[in-house]
Amino acid sequence: MEWLTQKVPGFAALPAQDREAIIAFSFLWSLFEAQLMGNSANAVKIADAVDQWDAAAMLGAEHYDEDLAYFRNRYFQNGKFTPHFDHLNLRKADMPDLVVDVISGSNDGARDRVLAVLLVVWRFRNNLFHGEKWAYWLGGQFDNFNHANAVLMRVLGRHAGLH
């Protein structure tokens, strides 16, 4: 932490809670990937897992409603997508049409809501680990990572037996 604080531009200016949320996200994502994604996550594997949970009547979409509401408010306001939405950097393989439909509220299916939430978290992972978040010096990301962490802990608790 000392090295990061001294050497990385903007890191020292991050509030401690932001740093803690980002660090927790890194560990939670790693655990999610190890426990539920066979050590190698991608959008298709995430969708497959959600489909399995749905088929087993273990989806629990209502458990993610608060986080979905946060993402909807962040990415879709007054009938249009916010500039934040473009910064998710959704790729073709990330099922952007599904994410658009769920975030805009035109698709409210339980399976698709859970999948869209996890795909947003997936994009946070990619943007953090592949450097996109550094374009903002990680500032203003506390709520994003706080919700992402809550989603990952809930998923791990429900589907990996980590209560």
Protein Blocks (a to p, Z undefined) as FASTA:
>chain_A
ZZmmmmmghklmpcfklmmmmmmmmmmmmmmmmmmnoopacfklmmmmmmmmmmnopnom
mmmmmmmmmmmmmmogghiacfklmmnopafklommlmmmmmnopaccfklmmmmmmmmm
mmmmmmmmnommmmnnopaklmmmmmmmmmmmmmmmmmnopZZ
